[in-house]
Amino acid sequence: MIIVFGASPTGIGGAIAYEVALQGASVVTVSRNKADNTAAEEFAASLTEQTGTKAKWMPADITEKDAADKVIANVVNEFGRVDGVVIASGIRDDFYFIGMSRDRFMRVFDTNFIGPYFAIQAAFNQMRRQKPPSGRIVAIGSEAGEKGSPGQTNYAAAKAALAITIASIELETEWKYKPKNPELNLTVVNISPGVVRTGLTDDLSPEQKALLLRETGAERELEPSEVAILVAYALSREGGAILSGKTVPIVGKGPLIS
């Protein structure tokens, strides 16, 4: 059972949900509860229709206290365990550093780091206690967190914090939890895409996109499906073991092959 937080049907999270369902995993998609949730419910139903695996939508706002804990508890009650959790929640609220307000900074930090931090914590605690004690956690970071991004200091800072948190969890796991529980097989990975063609980047000007592509060494924008393939690998037994604790960059190179 894989949980995908931030599973917008047209974004990275939706592409991840589709990819893992295509590979045979049951999926719970999680997104904010809105006045009209038809699109979220229909997307989960379409995953089952297209892949034959079980998929279900659960509403939750990752920035609300205990929201992730409740989702994970509900999944465990219904499915028995959690095998993987993907944190794909993310927003932008750009402004230049000299005029960045606290409210604007915190809104982005809440969604891109604080909410994901506690969702990772909730997933980690469930996975280390279940039998067998195992699981895969994957966070969606950004190359902005490593290289910076003009006009996006709030976004870049949140993604940088997410990357170092993943590295610290891996070190803490090896130092504290595995010696007490040698059977523990729990991995954490941060996937760090460059510019991805989603609604999150639609409002960027051609000049901004060109700058971001140049700064990350990319030749083109990524498609969400390309990120999803790498995430699916990080969720696998082999991929999780190889990549745990690492930030794995992915940028668009060469033409897409259909």
N, C-alpha and C positions, 0 to 999 in steps of 0.2 A: 504494500500500500504506500503510495507516494502522495504527499500533500504539497500543493503548489500555492504559496501565498503570492498575491498580486497576479492572478491568472486572468488578465485582460484578454478577451478573445482575439484581439488584433495585435497584441504586444508580445514581448519575449516570454512572459509567463504562459500565455496561451499556447505559444509554439512549443514550449517545454512540455506542457500537459499533453499535447497531441503526440509529441515524439515518444514520451514514456508509455503512453497508452498504446501506441503503435507497436512498441516492443513488448507489450503484454502485461504491463502493470495496471492494477486498479489505481484510480486517481481521484483525489478530492481537490477541486479547484476552490480557491478562496479569494474573495474580493469584497469590497465595501458594499454594505446594504444600501440600495438606492430606492427611490420612489417607484421605479420600474425595473425589476430584476429579470425581465424576460430574456434579455440577451445572455446574461450569465447562466440562467437555467437552460436555455436552448443550446448554449455552447457545451455544457456538460452532457446533455442528451446527445448532441452530435458526436461527441467522442465515443460514446457507447455504440452509436449507429455505425460509425466509420471504422472502428477498430475491433468491436466485439468485446471489449473489456468493460468492467464496471466503472462508471464515473459519476460523481455527485458534486454539486455545488453547495458550499456552506458560506454564509455571509459573515464577515468579520472585518473590523477596522484595526489593522495591526498597531496603530498608535494608541489604542485604548488599553488601559491596564487589564491584564489577565485575558485579553482577547485570544491570543495564541494558545494559552493554556486550555481555554474552553474548547477551542477547535480540536486540539490534540486529544483531549479527554473524550470528546464526542466521537472522534475517529476510532479511538481504542475501544470504546463501548460497542461500536458497530462492527468494526473489522478485526479487533483483537490485538493489533499491534501496528506500529509505524515503522516502515522500512526505510523511508527517505523523506526528507523535507527540503524544499527549494524555497528560498526567499527571493522573490523577484519584484517585490514592492519598490516603487520608486517614483518620485516626482521632481520637477524642476520649478524654481521660482527665482529667475535670474535677476541680478542687479549688480552694479559695480561695487567693489569693496568699500569705497569711501562713503557710500550712502546705504549700505546694507543695514536694514532695521533688525532688531532682535526678533520681532515676530516673523519676519520673512526667513531669517536664519533658522529659527527653531522649527518652523513648519517643515522645512526641508529636512532638517536633522531628525525630527521625530519620525518621519516616514522612511527615510533612507538609512538611518542608523539606530536610533533608540528602539523603535518598534522591532526591527529585525534582530537587534541584540537580544531582546527578551523572548522573541520567537525561537531563536537559536537555543537559548537557555532552556525553554520549555521542551523543545525537541530532544536536546541532549539528555535532560533528566529522564524523560520517558524511555529513550533508547538504552540508557545504561542500566535501567531497572527491569526492563522486559527480559523475557527468556526466549532465546538466548540474547545476551546483552549486546546488541549490534544495531547499526544503522548508518545512513549516509546523509550528511547535511551539506547543502550547496547554497552559497550566497551569490547573488548577482551584483558584482561591484561595477567598476568603470575604470577605464584608462585615465579618466580625469583624476582619480584618486592617487595615481602615481605621478602623472606628468603635470597636473594642474590644468585649469581651464579658465580663460579670461571671462569675467562676468558671471562666473559660477563658483565663487569661493565657497559658498555654503554647500553646494552639491559635491564639489571636490573634497572638502573636508570630511563630509559624511562618508563618502566612499573610501577615503583613506583610513578612517577610523574602523570601517568594516573589515578592510584587508588586514590590519594589524590585530584586530580581535580574533580573526580566524587563525592567524599564526600563533597567537597566545594560547588559544584553546588547545591547539595541537600540542604545544609544549607542556601545558598543564595536564593534559591527558596522559602523556608519557611519564611525567614526573609524579603525579599524584594518584590517578585513577587506575591505570593499568597494573602497577605493582600490587594493588589490593585486589584486583580482579583480572587475572591473566586472560580470561576468556573474552574480555571486552574487545569488540571489533567495531569501533565507532570512528568515522572519519569526517573531517570538515574541510571544505574546499571553497575558495573564492574565485569565481570566473569573472574576468575583467575585460569586457568588450570595449572596442572603440566605438565609433559612431554606428548606430543600428537604425535601420529604416523602420521607425515606429511613430506613433502619435506623439511620443515624448520629444521627437526631434523635428516634427513637421514645421514648427514655427521658426526654426533656425534659418537665417538668410544663407544664400549660396556662399557668401564670403565667410560666414561663421563656420559652415560645414567644411569649406576648403581649408580653413585654418586648423580645425580639429583633426581633419584627416592628415594634414601635413605633420602636425605635432605628434601624432601617434604612429606615423610611418605607414599609414594605410593608403591603398590605391583607390578604394571605393567604400561605400557604406556596406555594412553587413546586413544580411537578411536575418530576421528572428530565428528562422529554421536552422541557420548555421550555428548560432549560439546554442540552440536546443540540442543539437547533436553532441556538442562538447559536454553539456550538462548531463545528458544521458550517460555518457562515458564516466563522468565523475560519480554518478550514482551507482555504477556497476561495482562488482566485487574487486575487479582488477584496477579499474580507474580510481576508485576511492583510495585504495591502498597506495597507489603510485603518487597521487596528487595531494594527499592529505596534508593540511597545513600551508599549502602553497596558494599563491595568487597566480592564476593562469591567464595570460593575456590572449586575446583573439581579435585580430583586425582583418579588414577586407583586403585580400590580395588576389590579383588575377581575375579573369572572367568567371562568372558563375557557370557551372556545368549542370545542365538539367538532365 
